[in-house]
Amino acid sequence: MGSNTDRIEKKMLLRAPLERVWHAISDSKQFGSWHGVEFDGPFIAGAGMIGKVVPSIVAVDPEVARSRKQFEGTPFSIRVDRIEPMRLFSMRWYPFDEESGVDYSNEPWTLVEFRLKEAPGGTMLTIIESGFDQIPLEQRAKALNSHNQGWAAQEDLIGQYLTLAA
């Protein structure tokens, strides 16, 4: 386990079966529906992908969709790390990949893990983002704060998505 400056961890009980939650996080179309990103293909372990920010989350939460409108069309780069069905989906991304026209190729990636476990009443989802200690100190606090708030919002969005898509 890293220092408290290196990782964010969120746990939530989702009132949906494990298989349903698994597809919501590991299928690129479903992931995009609640995360607001459109990818041009399926998630494949080891593959780099560039998606784009889209207002697709309007069906889940119109207020969040409006707040993300300024980022519509912005490229969203990830590299799928691991896919362990019904247990783990992980990817890497640039923590500041929202400014148009900025080259992030020399910036450090963080690792995002979605860990699943059956639990009474549904599925326990643990989201861990780590690797913040490699971000330059002057940017680290901003990145941690921004992503901590972002994951809190994403917790709500995936819960809403699973309720709507049931």
Buried (B, 14 or more C-beta within 10 A) or exposed (E): EEEEEBBBBBEBEBEBEBEBBBBBBBBBEBBBBBBBBBBEEEBEEEEEBEBBBBBBBBBBBEEBBEEBEEBEEBEBBBBBBEBEEBEBBBBBBBBBBBEEEEEBEEBBBBBBBBBBEEEEEBBBBBBBBBBBBEBEEEBBEEBBEEBEEBBEBBBBBBBBBBEEBE
